[in-house]
């Protein structure tokens, strides 16, 4: 069953701060070669929503978003 939301990362605006990894390391990874975020779990469990939302909120580059299903 779908979690009801999807995590989206715009690598074109990511600045490589990696703050998202501190909030949800199971959801956000990092491509060191490209110096950008990667989404490890596009549809994390609902129980992870608070941490994911915090990562989205505090991304300095506004590269992350949550899309509701």
Backbone atoms as SQL, in Angstrom:
CREATE TABLE atoms (id INTEGER PRIMARY KEY, chain TEXT, resi INTEGER, resn TEXT, atom TEXT, x REAL, y REAL, z REAL);
INSERT INTO atoms VALUES
  (1, 'A', 1, 'UNK', 'N', 0.840, -1.198, 0.000),
  (2, 'A', 1, 'UNK', 'CA', 0.000, 0.000, 0.000),
  (3, 'A', 1, 'UNK', 'C', 0.875, 1.248, 0.000),
  (4, 'A', 2, 'UNK', 'N', 0.500, 2.207, -0.777),
  (5, 'A', 2, 'UNK', 'CA', 1.248, 3.460, -0.894),
  (6, 'A', 2, 'UNK', 'C', 1.154, 4.257, 0.402),
  (7, 'A', 3, 'UNK', 'N', 2.195, 5.007, 0.683),
  (8, 'A', 3, 'UNK', 'CA', 2.247, 5.817, 1.898),
  (9, 'A', 3, 'UNK', 'C', 1.340, 7.038, 1.821),
  (10, 'A', 4, 'UNK', 'N', 0.911, 7.393, 0.633),
  (11, 'A', 4, 'UNK', 'CA', 0.060, 8.560, 0.489),
  (12, 'A', 4, 'UNK', 'C', 0.811, 9.814, 0.090),
  (13, 'A', 5, 'UNK', 'N', 2.107, 9.710, -0.026),
  (14, 'A', 5, 'UNK', 'CA', 2.906, 10.846, -0.472),
  (15, 'A', 5, 'UNK', 'C', 4.177, 10.341, -1.144),
  (16, 'A', 6, 'UNK', 'N', 4.796, 11.249, -1.880),
  (17, 'A', 6, 'UNK', 'CA', 6.018, 10.909, -2.603),
  (18, 'A', 6, 'UNK', 'C', 7.038, 12.013, -2.361),
  (19, 'A', 7, 'UNK', 'N', 8.291, 11.614, -2.173),
  (20, 'A', 7, 'UNK', 'CA', 9.384, 12.558, -1.952),
  (21, 'A', 7, 'UNK', 'C', 10.046, 12.870, -3.286),
  (22, 'A', 8, 'UNK', 'N', 10.245, 14.153, -3.557),
  (23, 'A', 8, 'UNK', 'CA', 10.857, 14.584, -4.804),
  (24, 'A', 8, 'UNK', 'C', 12.064, 15.466, -4.489),
  (25, 'A', 9, 'UNK', 'N', 13.149, 15.228, -5.216),
  (26, 'A', 9, 'UNK', 'CA', 14.351, 16.053, -5.079),
  (27, 'A', 9, 'UNK', 'C', 14.717, 16.620, -6.441),
  (28, 'A', 10, 'UNK', 'N', 14.956, 17.910, -6.493),
  (29, 'A', 10, 'UNK', 'CA', 15.371, 18.566, -7.727),
  (30, 'A', 10, 'UNK', 'C', 16.891, 18.746, -7.671),
  (31, 'A', 11, 'UNK', 'N', 17.593, 17.810, -8.293),
  (32, 'A', 11, 'UNK', 'CA', 19.061, 17.832, -8.261),
  (33, 'A', 11, 'UNK', 'C', 19.628, 19.073, -8.940),
  (34, 'A', 12, 'UNK', 'N', 18.855, 19.689, -9.813),
  (35, 'A', 12, 'UNK', 'CA', 19.364, 20.864, -10.529),
  (36, 'A', 12, 'UNK', 'C', 19.521, 22.085, -9.621),
  (37, 'A', 13, 'UNK', 'N', 18.828, 22.080, -8.473),
  (38, 'A', 13, 'UNK', 'CA', 18.970, 23.206, -7.542),
  (39, 'A', 13, 'UNK', 'C', 19.661, 22.820, -6.237),
  (40, 'A', 14, 'UNK', 'N', 19.891, 21.518, -6.026),
  (41, 'A', 14, 'UNK', 'CA', 20.567, 21.055, -4.814),
  (42, 'A', 14, 'UNK', 'C', 21.966, 21.664, -4.739),
  (43, 'A', 15, 'UNK', 'N', 22.330, 22.127, -3.536),
  (44, 'A', 15, 'UNK', 'CA', 23.650, 22.723, -3.327),
  (45, 'A', 15, 'UNK', 'C', 24.564, 21.836, -2.482),
  (46, 'A', 16, 'UNK', 'N', 24.117, 20.612, -2.192),
  (47, 'A', 16, 'UNK', 'CA', 24.965, 19.661, -1.499),
  (48, 'A', 16, 'UNK', 'C', 25.163, 19.895, -0.020),
  (49, 'A', 17, 'UNK', 'N', 24.233, 20.566, 0.638),
  (50, 'A', 17, 'UNK', 'CA', 24.370, 20.832, 2.077),
  (51, 'A', 17, 'UNK', 'C', 24.222, 19.565, 2.925),
  (52, 'A', 18, 'UNK', 'N', 23.441, 18.620, 2.438),
  (53, 'A', 18, 'UNK', 'CA', 23.206, 17.320, 3.076),
  (54, 'A', 18, 'UNK', 'C', 22.450, 17.393, 4.396),
  (55, 'A', 19, 'UNK', 'N', 21.768, 18.483, 4.670),
  (56, 'A', 19, 'UNK', 'CA', 20.978, 18.578, 5.894),
  (57, 'A', 19, 'UNK', 'C', 19.856, 17.553, 5.909),
  (58, 'A', 20, 'UNK', 'N', 19.334, 17.216, 4.738),
  (59, 'A', 20, 'UNK', 'CA', 18.249, 16.245, 4.642),
  (60, 'A', 20, 'UNK', 'C', 18.669, 14.889, 5.181),
  (61, 'A', 21, 'UNK', 'N', 19.922, 14.540, 4.986),
  (62, 'A', 21, 'UNK', 'CA', 20.417, 13.261, 5.476),
  (63, 'A', 21, 'UNK', 'C', 20.411, 13.209, 6.997),
  (64, 'A', 22, 'UNK', 'N', 20.618, 14.334, 7.630),
  (65, 'A', 22, 'UNK', 'CA', 20.577, 14.379, 9.089),
  (66, 'A', 22, 'UNK', 'C', 19.187, 14.123, 9.631),
  (67, 'A', 23, 'UNK', 'N', 18.181, 14.549, 8.893),
  (68, 'A', 23, 'UNK', 'CA', 16.785, 14.374, 9.321),
  (69, 'A', 23, 'UNK', 'C', 16.241, 13.000, 8.978),
  (70, 'A', 24, 'UNK', 'N', 16.581, 12.499, 7.803),
  (71, 'A', 24, 'UNK', 'CA', 16.012, 11.230, 7.323),
  (72, 'A', 24, 'UNK', 'C', 17.033, 10.489, 6.465),
  (73, 'A', 25, 'UNK', 'N', 18.066, 9.933, 7.098),
  (74, 'A', 25, 'UNK', 'CA', 19.128, 9.274, 6.333),
  (75, 'A', 25, 'UNK', 'C', 18.682, 8.022, 5.584),
  (76, 'A', 26, 'UNK', 'N', 17.549, 7.472, 5.973),
  (77, 'A', 26, 'UNK', 'CA', 17.010, 6.311, 5.269),
  (78, 'A', 26, 'UNK', 'C', 16.231, 6.718, 4.019),
  (79, 'A', 27, 'UNK', 'N', 15.914, 7.995, 3.910),
  (80, 'A', 27, 'UNK', 'CA', 15.142, 8.500, 2.769),
  (81, 'A', 27, 'UNK', 'C', 16.037, 9.259, 1.796),
  (82, 'A', 28, 'UNK', 'N', 16.987, 10.020, 2.326),
  (83, 'A', 28, 'UNK', 'CA', 17.856, 10.841, 1.484),
  (84, 'A', 28, 'UNK', 'C', 19.297, 10.352, 1.521),
  (85, 'A', 29, 'UNK', 'N', 19.884, 10.220, 0.357),
  (86, 'A', 29, 'UNK', 'CA', 21.286, 9.870, 0.239),
  (87, 'A', 29, 'UNK', 'C', 22.018, 11.007, -0.441),
  (88, 'A', 30, 'UNK', 'N', 23.259, 10.740, -0.817),
  (89, 'A', 30, 'UNK', 'CA', 24.054, 11.789, -1.434),
  (90, 'A', 30, 'UNK', 'C', 24.965, 11.192, -2.486),
  (91, 'A', 31, 'UNK', 'N', 24.947, 11.774, -3.658),
  (92, 'A', 31, 'UNK', 'CA', 25.840, 11.368, -4.744),
  (93, 'A', 31, 'UNK', 'C', 27.069, 12.278, -4.667),
  (94, 'A', 32, 'UNK', 'N', 28.132, 11.770, -4.086),
  (95, 'A', 32, 'UNK', 'CA', 29.337, 12.577, -3.877),
  (96, 'A', 32, 'UNK', 'C', 29.966, 13.036, -5.189),
  (97, 'A', 33, 'UNK', 'N', 29.893, 12.214, -6.209),
  (98, 'A', 33, 'UNK', 'CA', 30.471, 12.589, -7.503),
  (99, 'A', 33, 'UNK', 'C', 29.750, 13.776, -8.121),
  (100, 'A', 34, 'UNK', 'N', 28.418, 13.765, -8.022),
  (101, 'A', 34, 'UNK', 'CA', 27.625, 14.854, -8.598),
  (102, 'A', 34, 'UNK', 'C', 27.370, 15.972, -7.594),
  (103, 'A', 35, 'UNK', 'N', 27.669, 15.727, -6.300),
  (104, 'A', 35, 'UNK', 'CA', 27.460, 16.702, -5.228),
  (105, 'A', 35, 'UNK', 'C', 25.994, 17.096, -5.089),
  (106, 'A', 36, 'UNK', 'N', 25.116, 16.094, -5.178),
  (107, 'A', 36, 'UNK', 'CA', 23.671, 16.344, -5.071),
  (108, 'A', 36, 'UNK', 'C', 22.978, 15.235, -4.274),
  (109, 'A', 37, 'UNK', 'N', 21.809, 15.585, -3.778),
  (110, 'A', 37, 'UNK', 'CA', 20.960, 14.648, -3.054),
  (111, 'A', 37, 'UNK', 'C', 20.416, 13.578, -4.005),
  (112, 'A', 38, 'UNK', 'N', 20.184, 12.400, -3.446),
  (113, 'A', 38, 'UNK', 'CA', 19.438, 11.365, -4.155),
  (114, 'A', 38, 'UNK', 'C', 18.370, 10.845, -3.195),
  (115, 'A', 39, 'UNK', 'N', 17.232, 10.493, -3.735),
  (116, 'A', 39, 'UNK', 'CA', 16.145, 9.958, -2.922),
  (117, 'A', 39, 'UNK', 'C', 16.306, 8.439, -2.872),
  (118, 'A', 40, 'UNK', 'N', 16.512, 7.916, -1.679),
  (119, 'A', 40, 'UNK', 'CA', 16.681, 6.477, -1.492),
  (120, 'A', 40, 'UNK', 'C', 15.336, 5.764, -1.386),
  (121, 'A', 41, 'UNK', 'N', 14.346, 6.462, -0.852),
  (122, 'A', 41, 'UNK', 'CA', 13.011, 5.887, -0.659),
  (123, 'A', 41, 'UNK', 'C', 11.986, 6.936, -1.081),
  (124, 'A', 42, 'UNK', 'N', 11.492, 6.806, -2.305),
  (125, 'A', 42, 'UNK', 'CA', 10.574, 7.798, -2.859),
  (126, 'A', 42, 'UNK', 'C', 9.227, 7.811, -2.137),
  (127, 'A', 43, 'UNK', 'N', 8.842, 6.685, -1.569),
  (128, 'A', 43, 'UNK', 'CA', 7.562, 6.578, -0.863),
  (129, 'A', 43, 'UNK', 'C', 7.773, 5.998, 0.537),
  (130, 'A', 44, 'UNK', 'N', 8.375, 6.802, 1.424),
  (131, 'A', 44, 'UNK', 'CA', 8.630, 6.306, 2.781),
  (132, 'A', 44, 'UNK', 'C', 7.333, 6.086, 3.560),
  (133, 'A', 45, 'UNK', 'N', 7.439, 5.312, 4.612),
  (134, 'A', 45, 'UNK', 'CA', 6.282, 5.033, 5.464),
  (135, 'A', 45, 'UNK', 'C', 5.727, 6.331, 6.051),
  (136, 'A', 46, 'UNK', 'N', 4.447, 6.297, 6.334),
  (137, 'A', 46, 'UNK', 'CA', 3.778, 7.457, 6.927),
  (138, 'A', 46, 'UNK', 'C', 4.467, 7.860, 8.238),
  (139, 'A', 47, 'UNK', 'N', 5.003, 6.896, 8.963),
  (140, 'A', 47, 'UNK', 'CA', 5.690, 7.174, 10.231),
  (141, 'A', 47, 'UNK', 'C', 6.929, 8.043, 10.025),
  (142, 'A', 48, 'UNK', 'N', 7.446, 8.114, 8.832),
  (143, 'A', 48, 'UNK', 'CA', 8.634, 8.921, 8.525),
  (144, 'A', 48, 'UNK', 'C', 8.271, 10.327, 8.063),
  (145, 'A', 49, 'UNK', 'N', 6.995, 10.604, 7.884),
  (146, 'A', 49, 'UNK', 'CA', 6.563, 11.874, 7.290),
  (147, 'A', 49, 'UNK', 'C', 7.085, 13.098, 8.045),
  (148, 'A', 50, 'UNK', 'N', 7.072, 13.078, 9.359),
  (149, 'A', 50, 'UNK', 'CA', 7.527, 14.245, 10.123),
  (150, 'A', 50, 'UNK', 'C', 8.989, 14.557, 9.834),
  (151, 'A', 51, 'UNK', 'N', 9.840, 13.528, 9.844),
  (152, 'A', 51, 'UNK', 'CA', 11.257, 13.746, 9.563),
  (153, 'A', 51, 'UNK', 'C', 11.472, 14.199, 8.121),
  (154, 'A', 52, 'UNK', 'N', 10.726, 13.599, 7.202),
  (155, 'A', 52, 'UNK', 'CA', 10.843, 13.997, 5.790),
  (156, 'A', 52, 'UNK', 'C', 10.393, 15.446, 5.623),
  (157, 'A', 53, 'UNK', 'N', 9.279, 15.807, 6.245),
  (158, 'A', 53, 'UNK', 'CA', 8.774, 17.181, 6.148),
  (159, 'A', 53, 'UNK', 'C', 9.769, 18.177, 6.738),
  (160, 'A', 54, 'UNK', 'N', 10.440, 17.797, 7.808),
  (161, 'A', 54, 'UNK', 'CA', 11.464, 18.663, 8.406),
  (162, 'A', 54, 'UNK', 'C', 12.621, 18.847, 7.437),
  (163, 'A', 55, 'UNK', 'N', 13.046, 17.766, 6.794),
  (164, 'A', 55, 'UNK', 'CA', 14.128, 17.859, 5.811),
  (165, 'A', 55, 'UNK', 'C', 13.736, 18.783, 4.667),
  (166, 'A', 56, 'UNK', 'N', 12.502, 18.656, 4.202),
  (167, 'A', 56, 'UNK', 'CA', 12.012, 19.515, 3.111),
  (168, 'A', 56, 'UNK', 'C', 12.003, 20.973, 3.559),
  (169, 'A', 57, 'UNK', 'N', 11.485, 21.211, 4.743),
  (170, 'A', 57, 'UNK', 'CA', 11.359, 22.578, 5.264),
  (171, 'A', 57, 'UNK', 'C', 12.700, 23.282, 5.412),
  (172, 'A', 58, 'UNK', 'N', 13.712, 22.547, 5.869),
  (173, 'A', 58, 'UNK', 'CA', 14.989, 23.182, 6.171),
  (174, 'A', 58, 'UNK', 'C', 16.042, 23.047, 5.078),
  (175, 'A', 59, 'UNK', 'N', 15.664, 22.534, 3.926),
  (176, 'A', 59, 'UNK', 'CA', 16.614, 22.464, 2.812),
  (177, 'A', 59, 'UNK', 'C', 16.970, 23.890, 2.379),
  (178, 'A', 60, 'UNK', 'N', 18.248, 24.286, 2.513),
  (179, 'A', 60, 'UNK', 'CA', 18.637, 25.663, 2.177),
  (180, 'A', 60, 'UNK', 'C', 18.409, 26.030, 0.711),
  (181, 'A', 61, 'UNK', 'N', 18.423, 25.034, -0.160),
  (182, 'A', 61, 'UNK', 'CA', 18.276, 25.299, -1.594),
  (183, 'A', 61, 'UNK', 'C', 16.852, 25.090, -2.087),
  (184, 'A', 62, 'UNK', 'N', 15.943, 24.697, -1.193),
  (185, 'A', 62, 'UNK', 'CA', 14.554, 24.403, -1.583),
  (186, 'A', 62, 'UNK', 'C', 14.501, 23.356, -2.690),
  (187, 'A', 63, 'UNK', 'N', 15.360, 22.351, -2.577),
  (188, 'A', 63, 'UNK', 'CA', 15.459, 21.322, -3.612),
  (189, 'A', 63, 'UNK', 'C', 14.528, 20.135, -3.360),
  (190, 'A', 64, 'UNK', 'N', 13.889, 20.102, -2.202),
  (191, 'A', 64, 'UNK', 'CA', 13.048, 18.958, -1.827),
  (192, 'A', 64, 'UNK', 'C', 11.588, 19.346, -1.739),
  (193, 'A', 65, 'UNK', 'N', 10.734, 18.369, -2.033),
  (194, 'A', 65, 'UNK', 'CA', 9.305, 18.603, -1.879),
  (195, 'A', 65, 'UNK', 'C', 8.599, 17.291, -1.602),
  (196, 'A', 66, 'UNK', 'N', 7.377, 17.430, -1.093),
  (197, 'A', 66, 'UNK', 'CA', 6.493, 16.292, -0.860),
  (198, 'A', 66, 'UNK', 'C', 5.299, 16.486, -1.769),
  (199, 'A', 67, 'UNK', 'N', 4.971, 15.451, -2.536),
  (200, 'A', 67, 'UNK', 'CA', 3.783, 15.460, -3.392),
  (201, 'A', 67, 'UNK', 'C', 2.780, 14.485, -2.786),
  (202, 'A', 68, 'UNK', 'N', 1.601, 14.976, -2.519),
  (203, 'A', 68, 'UNK', 'CA', 0.534, 14.117, -1.977),
  (204, 'A', 68, 'UNK', 'C', -0.069, 13.280, -3.093),
  (205, 'A', 69, 'UNK', 'N', -0.407, 12.037, -2.745),
  (206, 'A', 69, 'UNK', 'CA', -1.066, 11.162, -3.736),
  (207, 'A', 69, 'UNK', 'C', -2.521, 11.540, -3.882);
